[in-house]
Amino acid sequence: MNWENKRVLVTGAGGFIGSHLAERLVALGANVRAMVRYGSRDHWGWLQESPVVDQMEIFAGDIRDSGNVRLAMADCDAVLHLAALIAIPYSYHAPDSYVRTNIDGTLNVLEAARQLETPRVVHTSTSEVYGTALRVPIDESHPLQGQSPYSATKIAADKLAESYYRSFDIPVVTIRPFNTYGPRQSTRAVIPTIITQALAGDQIKLGSLTPTRDLNFVADTVEGFLCGASKEGIEGDTFNLGTGREVSIGELAELICRCLGKTLPIVSEDDRLRPEKSEVNRLLADATHANQRLGWKSSVDLETGLEQTIEWIRDHQELFRTGAYTV
């Protein structure tokens, strides 16, 4: 797509991936409407200090409010829907919040798209919907397993997107990234958790060390969203974004320590463990479908991505509560 002067809404634009995506769209010439969560402090998340924030239209609102969502989506050529609650441990404590945000919020986007006849909606899924791999690599036909309240709400949102395509011909495309990492990610995710502790402490405290993940650098994930928003003839389809490389959490911690030139003990703490039947033990993507239909392929290898992430966190250590367990 030629993004020049296209009006694009990004929901969740103040977040980790959303902020990178909004900035990339600005660079491509799009007219970006960035939906951030309304708050009395009038804070725009990661966009607050963005060098291109003055080139965006900031829309402060709430994805759970249907009228608010419809206003945000008015006159848009494409809607990239990333707004969600995503921390898995917090979903054990506040599952109702996840239902309201992830399910109701997605319903609001889809219903507004039906009313407004939005030309393209990109819905954000997650590899967590697969649960522990029943077979590897995981392609899009793998069964969906709700192993946490978070993943259950994302499965429901995915199925709503599917139903609106089948029922109303809503031109929705589902992008399903495997674990994304990079600058701006909080310590509710494992890589910043490891890096902040490795930079400042004398040990690394984690949950289970044996689960494996397929890790995408954020710039690659952003390009996947752009492909999903621009390719013709893919409405109703779902696309994995992954590297096809599998690494355990323990191996990941060792790799980060090597990048920093350190040798640190790595400790598994009971307080950081997921409930046994909720832990996703293995994730490894098959992104063949995205490569063939979208022309997408990951381009940043794990070591390069980690180096860039480490550099950013080292320069922004004041933003993190090092060693604290972020639920």
TIGURO-477741 format. One record per residue: residue in one letter; y, x, z of N, C-alpha, C, O in turn. Coordinates in steps of 0.05 Angstrom, whole numbers, padded with zeros to 5 digits, always signed. Atoms other than C-alpha are relative to their C-alpha. Layout:
% TIGURO-477741
AYXZYXZYXZYXZ/...
***
This chain:
% TIGURO-477741
M-00024+00017+00000+00000+00000+00000+00025+00017+00000+00026+00038+00013/N-00026-00012-00003+00071+00020-00012+00014-00014+00024+00021-00038+00022/W-00010+00012-00024+00098+00008+00058+00030-00003+00000+00041-00016+00018/E-00029+00001+00001+00171+00014+00037+00010-00028+00002+00003-00046-00014/N-00013+00026-00005+00209-00045+00065-00019-00023+00007-00011-00046+00008/K+00018+00020-00009+00146-00082+00085+00005-00006+00030+00010+00013+00045/R-00004+00007-00028+00156-00120+00150-00027-00002+00015-00044-00018+00008/V+00026-00003-00014+00100-00101+00198+00004-00004+00030+00022+00009+00042/L+00000+00003-00029+00089-00125+00269-00023+00016+00012-00046+00014+00002/V+00021-00014-00016+00051-00079+00317+00001-00012+00028+00021-00008+00042/T+00002+00009-00028+00029-00114+00381-00012+00023+00016-00028+00039+00007/G+00009-00023-00016+00017-00067+00439+00013+00026-00009+00002+00048-00006/A-00013-00024+00012+00067-00019+00407+00010+00020+00020+00015+00043+00013/G-00008-00019-00021+00087+00012+00473-00023+00016+00011-00018+00035+00027/G+00024-00014-00011+00016+00036+00486-00006+00026-00015+00009+00035-00032/F+00009-00026+00010-00021+00099+00469-00003+00000-00031+00011+00014-00045/I+00005+00001+00029-00048+00083+00399+00023-00015-00014+00032-00006-00035/G-00021+00016+00013+00005+00030+00384+00026+00015-00005+00038+00011-00026/S-00024-00015+00004+00063+00077+00393-00002+00020-00023+00016+00023-00039/H+00005-00019+00023+00033+00129+00346+00000-00016-00026+00010-00006-00046/L+00002+00016+00024+00019+00074+00296+00028-00010-00009+00034-00009-00033/A-00027+00010+00007+00090+00045+00299+00017+00023-00011+00031+00019-00031/E-00015-00022+00010+00120+00114+00289-00009+00008-00028+00007+00016-00045/R+00011-00007+00026+00074+00128+00230+00010-00020-00021+00017-00012-00044/L-00010+00020+00019+00095+00063+00197+00029+00004-00006+00038+00000-00029/V-00028-00006+00004+00168+00081+00206+00002+00023-00020+00018+00022-00039/A+00000-00024+00018+00154+00148+00171-00007-00008-00028+00001+00005-00047/L+00008+00010+00026+00123+00109+00114+00020-00019-00013+00016-00029-00035/G-00021+00017+00011+00185+00067+00105-00002-00030+00006+00014-00046-00005/A+00003+00028-00007+00162+00002+00136+00022-00009+00018+00034+00007+00033/N-00017+00013-00019+00207-00046+00173-00018-00008+00024-00032-00029+00022/V+00018+00004-00022+00172-00043+00240+00012-00017+00022+00033-00012+00032/R-00007+00016-00023+00176-00098+00292-00021+00008+00021-00045+00003+00018/A+00018-00010-00021+00146-00068+00356+00000-00019+00023+00020-00022+00037/M+00002+00019-00023+00121-00119+00406-00010+00016+00024-00032+00027+00024/V+00006-00013-00025+00122-00090+00476+00000-00021+00022+00012-00042+00019/R+00002+00020-00022+00106-00126+00541+00027-00002+00015+00038+00018+00023/Y-00025+00005-00015+00167-00158+00573-00003+00008+00029-00023+00003+00042/G-00002-00006-00029+00187-00131+00641+00029+00002+00008+00046+00007-00008/S-00027+00001-00009+00248-00135+00684+00014+00027-00002+00039+00028-00003/R-00012-00027+00004+00259-00059+00676+00007+00005-00029+00019+00026-00034/D-00006-00003+00028+00265-00069+00601-00010+00027-00011+00004+00041-00025/H+00012-00026+00008+00218-00010+00590-00019-00005-00023-00033-00025-00023/W+00015+00004+00025+00185-00001+00522-00024+00018-00002-00033+00025-00024/G+00023-00017+00000+00127+00043+00543+00006+00027-00014+00027+00038-00010/W-00003-00026+00013+00116+00105+00500+00022+00000-00021+00031+00022-00029/L-00022+00001+00020+00169+00081+00451+00027+00005+00013+00047+00009-00001/Q-00026-00003-00014+00223+00088+00504+00014+00026-00008+00038+00026-00011/E-00012-00026+00006+00233+00161+00487-00006+00008-00029-00003+00032-00036/S+00007-00007+00028+00210+00158+00414+00024+00008-00016+00045-00004-00014/P-00023-00009+00017+00255+00197+00366+00007-00020-00022+00028-00018-00034/V-00006+00019+00022+00250+00139+00317+00003-00029+00010+00002-00048-00005/V-00001+00027-00011+00257+00080+00364+00024-00016-00011+00022-00041-00013/D-00023+00015+00010+00326+00063+00336-00005-00009-00029+00012-00024-00040/Q+00007+00009+00026+00291+00052+00269-00020-00023+00001-00031-00032-00019/M+00019+00023-00004+00247-00004+00298+00016-00023+00012+00037-00020+00024/E-00009+00024-00014+00261-00075+00320-00019-00004+00023-00042-00010+00020/I+00016+00004-00024+00237-00080+00392+00000-00029+00007+00021-00042+00010/F+00004+00028-00008+00209-00148+00410-00015+00000+00026-00039+00005+00027/A+00012+00002-00026+00196-00155+00484-00011-00027+00005+00004-00047+00004/G+00012+00026-00003+00147-00210+00498-00027+00002+00015-00031+00022+00029/D+00026+00001-00014+00077-00229+00523-00020-00011-00020-00017-00033-00030/I+00021+00008+00019+00015-00233+00479-00014-00026+00009-00026-00040-00007/R+00013+00024-00011-00010-00289+00525+00016-00026-00005+00006-00048+00000/D-00018+00023+00005+00048-00335+00505+00000-00007-00030+00010+00009-00046/S+00004+00006+00029+00032-00371+00439+00026-00002-00015+00028+00007-00038/G-00026+00003+00014+00104-00389+00422+00013+00027-00004+00026+00032-00024/N-00011-00027+00001+00126-00318+00437-00013+00016-00023+00001+00030-00038/V+00014-00014+00021+00073-00290+00391+00008-00010-00027+00011+00006-00046/R-00007+00011+00026+00091-00337+00335+00028+00009-00008+00033+00015-00032/L-00026-00011+00007+00164-00315+00339-00002+00029-00009+00012+00037-00028/A+00003-00029+00008+00143-00242+00336-00012+00003-00027-00005+00022-00042/M+00015-00003+00026+00099-00254+00275+00015-00012-00023+00007-00009-00046/A-00014+00014+00022+00150-00294+00235+00009+00020-00022+00020+00041-00016/D-00009-00016+00023+00163-00266+00165-00013+00027-00003-00002+00044-00016/C+00012-00027+00002+00115-00208+00173-00020+00000-00023-00035-00019-00028/D+00019-00004+00022+00075-00181+00114-00028+00008+00012-00048+00004-00001/A+00025-00008-00013+00022-00152+00162+00005+00001+00030+00026+00007+00039/V+00000-00001-00030+00006-00157+00236-00023+00018+00008-00046+00013+00001/L+00020-00018-00010-00031-00100+00269-00002-00005+00030+00016+00003+00046/H+00003+00010-00027-00057-00128+00334-00015+00019+00018-00040+00021+00017/L+00012-00019-00019-00069-00075+00388+00004-00008+00029-00009+00005+00046/A-00005+00007-00028-00044-00110+00451-00025-00008+00014-00040-00026+00004/A+00025+00005-00015-00100-00111+00502+00001+00013+00027+00016+00033+00032/L+00007-00015-00024-00122-00093+00572-00025+00015-00006-00045+00004-00017/I+00022-00017+00010-00170-00035+00561-00015+00016+00022-00036+00026+00016/A+00014-00017-00020-00188+00000+00627-00025-00014+00009-00023-00036+00020/I+00025+00012-00007-00261-00014+00640-00003-00004+00030-00010-00026+00039/P+00003+00004-00029-00261-00002+00716+00017-00023+00011+00009-00038+00029/Y-00018+00022-00010-00202-00050+00726-00011-00027-00008-00006-00047+00006/S+00011+00026+00009-00240-00104+00688-00021-00010+00020-00026-00034+00021/Y+00018+00009-00021-00290-00105+00746+00015-00015+00022+00005-00033+00035/H-00017+00012-00021-00233-00124+00793+00016-00024-00009+00022-00041+00007/A-00019+00021+00010-00191-00170+00749-00009-00011-00026+00006-00011-00046/P+00010+00009+00026-00235-00201+00695+00017-00023-00012+00019-00025-00036/D-00016+00022+00011-00191-00263+00689+00024+00010-00016+00031-00001-00036/S-00022-00012+00015-00133-00219+00667-00009+00009-00028+00007+00007-00047/Y+00010-00009+00026-00176-00192+00611-00006-00023-00019-00001-00021-00043/V+00004+00024+00016-00195-00261+00588+00026-00010-00011+00029-00016-00035/R-00026+00011+00008-00122-00283+00586+00013+00018-00022+00025+00008-00040/T-00013-00019+00019-00099-00220+00549-00016+00004-00025-00005+00001-00047/N+00016-00008+00023-00156-00201+00504-00011-00023-00017-00012-00021-00041/I+00010+00023+00015-00184-00269+00485+00022-00019-00007+00027-00024-00031/D-00022+00019+00006-00125-00316+00492+00021+00013-00017+00032+00000-00035/G-00020-00014+00016-00078-00263+00464-00008+00001-00029+00008-00003-00047/T+00009-00001+00028-00121-00254+00402+00000-00027-00013+00007-00030-00036/L-00001+00027+00010-00127-00329+00394+00029-00007-00009+00033-00019-00029/N-00028+00005+00007-00051-00333+00395+00008+00013-00026+00022+00001-00043/V-00006-00014+00024-00046-00281+00340-00013-00014-00024+00000-00018-00045/L+00014+00013+00022-00098-00315+00296+00011-00027-00006+00014-00034-00030/E-00011+00027+00005-00069-00385+00305+00028+00002-00012+00035-00014-00030/A-00026-00004+00013+00001-00360+00289-00003+00009-00029+00012+00000-00046/A+00005-00008+00028-00027-00326+00227-00007-00024-00017+00001-00025-00041/R+00007+00024+00015-00057-00392+00206+00024-00018-00006+00028-00028-00028/Q-00024+00017+00004+00009-00429+00216+00020+00013-00019+00033-00001-00035/L-00020-00015+00015+00052-00375+00185-00010+00010-00027+00006+00020-00044/E+00013-00010+00024+00003-00357+00129+00006+00030-00004+00014+00040-00025/T-00004-00029+00000+00008-00283+00147-00019+00013-00020-00043+00007-00019/P+00017-00012+00020-00018-00241+00089-00023+00018+00010-00044+00019-00003/R+00022-00018-00010-00059-00192+00131+00003+00003+00031+00025+00008+00041/V+00002-00006-00028-00080-00187+00204-00021+00021+00005-00043+00018-00005/V+00020-00020-00008-00114-00125+00231-00005-00004+00030+00013-00001+00047/H+00008+00004-00028-00152-00139+00295-00014+00025+00011-00030+00037-00003/T+00012-00024-00013-00171-00083+00343-00024-00006+00016-00023-00022+00035/S+00024+00001-00016-00242-00079+00368-00004+00026+00015+00015+00041+00019/T+00006-00024-00015-00276-00023+00406-00030+00005-00002-00046-00013-00004/S+00028-00006+00000-00342+00014+00406-00014-00010+00024-00039-00012+00024/E+00012+00010-00025-00354-00013+00476-00015-00026-00005-00032-00034+00010/V+00014+00025+00005-00376-00079+00444-00030+00005-00007-00046-00014-00004/Y+00028-00006+00006-00441-00044+00423-00017+00004+00025-00041+00002+00024/G+00015-00008-00024-00460-00025+00494-00016+00026-00006-00010+00040-00025/T+00017-00024+00004-00512+00030+00501-00015-00002-00026-00028-00023-00032/A+00012+00000+00027-00538+00048+00432-00030-00008+00001-00045+00005+00016/L+00028+00007+00004-00603+00013+00414-00012+00017-00023-00037+00020-00025/R+00008-00018+00022-00606+00058+00352+00025+00016-00007+00047+00007-00004/V-00022-00017+00008-00563+00115+00327-00006+00011-00028-00029+00015-00036/P-00028+00007-00007-00519+00125+00290+00004-00030-00001-00012-00045-00014/I-00006+00028-00002-00488+00057+00304+00016-00009-00024+00038+00000-00028/D-00016+00012+00021-00468+00017+00243+00010-00027+00009+00004-00036+00031/E-00013+00025-00007-00431-00049+00242-00019-00023+00005-00011-00043+00016/S+00020+00021-00004-00495-00090+00243-00014+00003+00027-00031-00013+00034/H+00012-00004-00026-00515-00062+00311+00006-00024+00018+00028-00035+00017/P-00005+00023-00018-00523-00118+00364+00024+00006+00018+00029+00029+00026/L-00022-00002-00019-00463-00131+00409-00011-00007+00028-00026-00026+00032/Q+00010+00003-00027-00476-00124+00484+00023+00002+00020+00037+00022+00021/G-00022+00000-00019-00427-00143+00538-00008+00013+00026-00018+00000+00044/Q+00008-00014-00023-00438-00090+00590+00022+00004+00021+00018+00016+00042/S-00021+00001-00020-00371-00098+00625+00017-00024-00007+00016-00034-00029/P-00018+00022+00006-00320-00155+00631+00018+00008-00023+00025-00009-00040/Y-00017-00008+00022-00275-00114+00585-00015-00003-00027-00004-00016-00045/S+00014+00002+00026-00328-00108+00530-00006-00029-00007-00006-00036-00031/A+00006+00028+00006-00346-00181+00537+00024-00014-00012+00022-00030-00030/T-00024+00013+00011-00274-00202+00524+00006+00010-00028+00016-00005-00044/K-00004-00011+00027-00270-00156+00464-00020-00012-00020-00014-00016-00043/I+00019+00014+00017-00334-00186+00436+00010-00028-00007+00008-00036-00030/A-00010+00027+00005-00304-00255+00444+00023+00001-00019+00025-00016-00037/A-00023-00002+00018-00240-00233+00410-00009+00007-00029+00001-00004-00048/D+00011-00007+00027-00280-00202+00352-00012-00025-00013-00008-00030-00037/K+00012+00024+00011-00318-00267+00344+00021-00021-00007+00017-00037-00026/L-00022+00017+00008-00254-00307+00344+00012+00008-00027+00017-00009-00044/A-00010-00010+00026-00228-00263+00288-00019-00008-00023-00010-00017-00044/E+00020+00007+00020-00293-00274+00250+00001-00030-00006+00000-00038-00029/S+00001+00029+00004-00290-00349+00261+00025-00010-00015+00023-00028-00031/Y-00025+00009+00014-00217-00355+00237-00001+00008-00030+00010-00005-00047/Y+00004-00007+00028-00236-00318+00173-00019-00020-00013-00013-00030-00035/R+00019+00018+00012-00296-00363+00161+00010-00029+00000+00004-00043-00019/S-00008+00028-00002-00263-00428+00183+00025-00006-00015+00028-00027-00027/F-00027+00005+00011-00192-00420+00157+00009+00020-00021+00032+00019-00030/D-00007-00021+00020-00194-00361+00108+00023+00017+00009+00038+00027-00008/I-00021-00019-00010-00147-00321+00153-00007+00028-00010-00030+00037-00004/P+00007-00027+00010-00143-00252+00120+00001+00021+00022+00019+00038+00023/V+00001-00018-00023-00164-00214+00182-00021+00022-00006-00042+00016-00017/V+00018-00023+00002-00196-00145+00182-00003+00012+00028+00017+00015+00043/T+00006-00011-00027-00229-00116+00245-00005+00030-00002-00023+00039-00016/I+00003-00029-00002-00221-00042+00260-00013+00006+00027-00003-00003+00048/R+00015-00005-00025-00271-00016+00311-00001+00030+00005-00020+00043-00003/P+00000-00029-00006-00251+00054+00335-00020+00007+00022-00023-00007+00042/F+00014-00012-00023-00299+00095+00376+00022+00015+00016+00045+00015+00008/N-00020-00008-00020-00265+00131+00434+00023+00017-00012+00018+00039-00022/T-00024-00014+00010-00194+00152+00414+00012+00016+00022+00012+00008+00045/Y-00014-00017-00019-00158+00209+00448+00023+00014-00013+00025+00013-00038/G-00022-00014+00011-00095+00249+00440+00024-00001+00018+00022-00012+00040/P-00025+00002-00016-00023+00257+00465+00007-00028+00007+00003-00047-00009/R-00009+00025-00011+00003+00200+00508-00021-00017+00014-00015-00037+00026/Q+00021+00016-00013-00064+00176+00533+00001+00004+00030+00006+00026+00040/S-00001-00002-00030-00067+00161+00608-00027+00009+00011-00047+00011-00003/T+00024-00009-00013-00118+00185+00658-00020-00023+00007-00039-00018+00021/R+00021+00020-00001-00154+00118+00655-00022+00008-00020-00044-00004-00020/A+00019-00010+00020-00190+00155+00598-00010+00028+00009+00003+00042+00024/V+00013-00024-00011-00237+00214+00608+00013+00026-00008+00015+00044+00008/I-00011-00025+00008-00203+00268+00567+00025+00008+00016+00026+00031+00026/P-00023-00007-00018-00135+00266+00603-00009+00005+00029+00003+00021+00042/T+00010-00004-00027-00174+00260+00668-00010+00029+00004-00004+00042+00023/I+00011-00027-00001-00210+00325+00653+00023+00021-00002+00024+00040+00013/I-00020-00020+00006-00150+00362+00625+00020+00003+00024+00026+00026+00031/T-00019-00002-00022-00102+00345+00682-00012+00015+00024+00001+00031+00037/Q+00013-00014-00022-00152+00368+00734-00005+00029-00006-00002+00046+00011/A+00005-00028+00007-00170+00431+00696+00026+00016+00000+00025+00040+00007/L-00025-00015+00000-00097+00450+00689+00010+00006+00029+00021+00027+00034/A-00013-00002-00026-00078+00438+00762-00019+00006+00023-00009+00014+00044/G+00017-00001-00023-00140+00441+00805-00021+00022-00001-00020+00039-00019/D+00021-00020-00001-00200+00482+00824-00028-00012-00004-00048+00002-00002/Q+00024+00013+00008-00253+00431+00805+00006-00025-00016+00029-00034-00017/I-00004+00024+00016-00263+00371+00759-00019-00022+00011-00043-00018+00012/K+00014+00022-00012-00284+00305+00790-00002-00023-00021+00018-00032-00031/L+00005+00020+00020-00316+00254+00743-00021-00020+00011-00031-00017+00033/G+00022+00018-00006-00365+00196+00743-00026+00012-00011-00032+00036-00006/S+00025-00010+00011-00431+00203+00706+00006+00021-00022+00025+00018-00037/L-00004-00022+00019-00437+00267+00665-00018-00002-00025-00014+00013-00044/T+00020+00001+00022-00494+00246+00619+00007-00018-00023-00003-00014-00045/P-00006+00017+00023-00464+00189+00576+00013+00017-00023+00027+00036-00018/T-00011-00014+00023-00446+00211+00505+00020-00018-00014+00018-00043-00013/R-00021+00015+00014-00385+00191+00464+00005+00014-00027+00000+00037-00031/D-00009-00009+00026-00360+00198+00393+00031-00003+00001+00041-00025+00002/L-00029-00002-00007-00287+00220+00399+00018+00003-00024+00014+00022-00040/N-00019+00000+00022-00232+00204+00349+00028+00010+00009+00038+00001+00029/F-00028-00008-00005-00165+00240+00348+00018-00023-00009+00013-00036-00029/V-00017+00024+00004-00108+00189+00350+00011-00001-00028+00014-00023-00039/A-00011+00001+00028-00079+00209+00282-00020-00011-00019-00012-00025-00038/D+00020+00011+00018-00145+00193+00249-00003-00030+00005-00006-00045-00014/T+00002+00028-00006-00149+00126+00285+00023-00015-00014+00019-00037-00025/V-00023+00013+00012-00079+00109+00261-00004-00003-00030+00002-00024-00041/E+00005+00002+00028-00098+00124+00189-00021-00022-00007-00019-00035-00027/G+00019+00022+00003-00157+00077+00197+00013-00027+00001+00006-00045-00015/F-00014+00025-00001-00111+00021+00217+00016-00005-00025+00017-00027-00035/L-00016+00003+00024-00066+00034+00158-00018-00008-00024-00010-00024-00041/C+00018+00007+00021-00126+00031+00111-00009-00029+00003-00010-00044-00017/G+00008+00027-00004-00148-00034+00143+00022-00020-00007+00016-00043-00014/A-00023+00017+00006-00079-00063+00133+00007-00001-00030+00021-00020-00038/S-00010-00003+00028-00071-00042+00060-00021-00004-00022-00013-00011-00044/K+00020+00003+00021-00137-00045+00023-00005-00029-00008-00005-00046+00010/E+00005+00027+00010-00150-00106-00020-00030-00006+00001-00047+00012-00001/G+00028+00009+00003-00214-00147-00019-00018+00006+00024-00042+00006+00021/I+00017-00006-00024-00237-00129+00052+00003-00020+00022-00006-00016+00044/E-00005+00020-00020-00216-00192+00088-00027-00010+00012-00047-00013-00002/G+00024+00009-00013-00267-00214+00140-00020+00022+00008-00040+00016+00020/D+00019-00023-00004-00299-00145+00145+00007+00015+00026+00029+00012+00036/T-00003-00017-00024-00308-00098+00204-00007+00029-00006-00026+00034-00021/F+00004-00028+00007-00303-00023+00202+00000+00018+00025+00019+00018+00041/N+00001-00021-00020-00326+00031+00250+00018+00023-00007+00019+00031-00031/L-00014-00026+00004-00280+00091+00258-00013+00020+00019-00010+00017+00044/G+00013-00020-00017-00319+00151+00284-00005+00025-00015-00002+00026-00040/T+00003-00027+00012-00334+00224+00271-00029+00006-00007-00034+00023-00024/G+00028-00007+00003-00410+00223+00274-00008+00024+00016-00030+00035+00012/R+00007-00022-00019-00408+00277+00328-00002-00012+00028+00015-00027+00037/E+00006+00011-00026-00437+00262+00396+00003+00022+00021-00007+00044+00017/V-00003-00019-00021-00417+00298+00460-00002-00014+00027+00009-00035+00031/S+00003+00012-00026-00436+00284+00532+00026+00006+00016+00041+00024+00010/I-00024-00004-00017-00382+00278+00586-00001+00027+00013+00020+00040+00015/G+00002-00026-00012-00408+00340+00620+00006+00022-00019+00020+00041-00013/E-00006-00020+00021-00407+00380+00555+00029+00000-00007+00041+00021-00012/L-00029+00002+00007-00337+00354+00541+00016+00015+00021+00035+00029+00014/A-00015-00014-00021-00312+00379+00609-00003+00030-00003+00016+00045+00000/E+00004-00028+00004-00343+00447+00595+00016+00010-00024+00027+00032-00023/L-00015-00007+00024-00311+00449+00526+00030+00003+00006+00043+00022-00002/I-00029-00001-00007-00242+00433+00554+00005+00025+00018+00026+00038+00014/C-00003-00024-00017-00251+00488+00607+00001+00025-00018+00017+00043-00013/R+00000-00023+00018-00268+00537+00552+00026+00002-00016+00037+00024-00020/C-00026-00001+00014-00206+00517+00513+00022+00011+00018+00041+00023+00008/L-00020-00010-00019-00166+00533+00576-00006+00028+00011+00010+00039+00026/G+00008-00026-00010-00203+00598+00589-00007-00001+00030-00002+00019+00044/K+00007+00003-00028-00228+00572+00656-00030-00007+00003-00043-00017-00015/T+00027+00009-00008-00295+00563+00691+00004-00015+00027+00010-00003+00047/L-00004+00017-00024-00292+00505+00741-00024-00016+00006-00039-00024-00013/P+00022+00018-00007-00344+00466+00779+00006-00029-00009+00029-00038-00007/I-00003+00028+00009-00355+00396+00751-00017-00018+00018-00042-00014+00020/V+00013+00016-00021-00372+00344+00804-00001-00029-00008+00019-00040-00018/S+00003+00029+00005-00399+00273+00795+00004-00014+00027-00010-00009+00046/E-00007+00015-00025-00368+00226+00848-00010-00028-00002-00007-00041-00023/D+00010+00028+00000-00400+00160+00867+00021-00020-00005+00016-00040-00018/D-00021+00019+00003-00333+00125+00869+00008-00004-00029+00020-00024-00036/R-00008+00001+00028-00323+00140+00795-00022-00011-00018-00018-00013-00042/L+00023+00009+00016-00391+00114+00772+00004-00030-00007+00013-00045+00010/R+00002+00029+00007-00397+00048+00734-00025-00011+00013-00044+00004+00019/P+00026+00012-00008-00449-00001+00759-00022+00008-00020-00016+00010-00044/E+00021-00012+00016-00516+00023+00733-00005-00015-00026-00006-00002-00048/K+00005+00016+00024-00528-00034+00683+00024-00003-00018+00022-00013-00040/S-00024+00002+00015-00456-00031+00660+00007+00025-00015+00022+00024-00034/E-00007-00025+00013-00453+00042+00640-00011+00000-00029-00034-00007-00034/V+00008-00004+00028-00454+00054+00565-00009+00029-00003+00007+00047-00002/N+00011-00027-00002-00500+00114+00560+00002+00016-00026+00001+00041-00025/R-00001-00015+00025-00495+00131+00487+00016-00015-00022+00011-00039-00027/L-00015+00011+00023-00445+00119+00430+00002+00022-00021+00010+00045-00016/L-00002-00018+00023-00449+00152+00362+00004-00016-00025-00013-00033-00032/A-00008+00017+00021-00415+00123+00302-00013+00007-00027-00017+00030-00034/D+00005-00002+00029-00438+00111+00231+00025-00012-00013+00028-00037-00013/A-00025+00009+00013-00372+00106+00193-00002-00001-00030+00018+00001-00044/T+00005+00000+00029-00404+00103+00124+00016-00023-00013+00027-00020-00034/H-00013+00024+00012-00376+00033+00112+00030+00005-00003+00042-00002-00024/A-00029-00006+00002-00304+00055+00127+00005+00021-00022+00025+00019-00036/N-00003-00020+00021-00313+00115+00082-00002-00012-00028+00013-00005-00046/Q+00005+00011+00027-00340+00074+00024+00020-00021-00007+00029-00023-00031/R-00017+00022+00007-00295+00013+00029+00030+00006+00005+00047-00004-00010/L-00028-00006-00006-00231+00041+00060+00009+00027-00010+00033+00032-00013/G-00007-00027+00007-00234+00113+00036+00009+00016+00024+00023+00036+00022/W-00007-00013-00026-00227+00133+00110-00022+00019+00009-00045+00013+00007/K+00018-00019-00012-00258+00194+00141+00016+00016+00021+00039+00023+00016/S-00013-00016-00020-00241+00232+00205+00006+00028-00012-00010+00039-00026/S-00008-00026+00011-00204+00296+00190+00006+00021+00021+00008+00045+00015/V-00007-00019-00022-00188+00327+00258-00025+00005+00017-00035-00014+00029/D+00024-00005-00016-00247+00362+00291+00007+00000+00030+00030+00003+00037/L-00004+00003-00029-00256+00357+00366+00015+00023+00012+00033+00019+00028/E-00014-00023-00012-00234+00427+00383+00029+00001-00007+00046+00006+00011/T-00028+00001+00008-00170+00421+00343+00015-00022+00015+00037-00018+00025/G-00012+00022-00014-00155+00353+00373+00004+00006+00030+00025-00001+00041/L-00002-00007-00029-00168+00378+00444+00023+00020+00004+00038+00017+00023/E-00022-00019-00003-00121+00437+00434+00027-00014-00001+00045-00007+00015/Q-00025+00015+00002-00065+00390+00412+00005-00017+00025+00027-00019+00035/T-00002+00017-00024-00079+00343+00470+00006+00016+00025+00023+00009+00041/I-00005-00018-00023-00081+00400+00521+00029+00009+00000+00042+00009+00020/E-00027-00010+00002-00015+00427+00495+00020-00022+00009+00039-00017+00023/W-00018+00022-00007+00018+00358+00502-00001-00005+00030+00020-00009+00043/I+00002+00006-00029-00009+00345+00572+00012+00023+00017+00025+00018+00037/R-00012-00023-00014+00011+00416+00594+00030-00003+00002+00043+00005+00022/D-00029+00003+00001+00082+00400+00573+00010-00026+00014+00034-00029+00017/H-00008+00025-00012+00082+00332+00608-00016-00006+00026-00022-00029+00032/Q+00016+00003-00024+00044+00344+00673+00013-00018+00021+00000-00029+00038/E-00014+00016-00020+00098+00308+00713-00006-00030-00004+00000-00046+00014/L+00006+00028+00005+00074+00242+00682-00027-00008+00013-00033-00032+00013/F+00027+00006-00009+00005+00247+00714-00003+00004+00030+00010+00022+00042/R+00008-00004-00028-00022+00239+00785-00027+00014+00000-00048+00002+00001/T+00024-00017+00004-00071+00296+00780-00020-00004+00023-00013-00003+00046/G+00021+00003-00020-00137+00284+00815-00004-00028+00010-00025-00034+00021/A+00003+00028-00009-00124+00211+00831-00018-00015-00019-00016-00011-00043/Y+00018+00016+00017-00177+00164+00805+00015-00025-00009+00023-00042+00007/T-00015+00022+00011-00142+00116+00758-00019-00022-00009-00035-00018-00027/V+00018+00022+00006-00178+00049+00756+00009-00014-00025-00003-00034-00034/
***
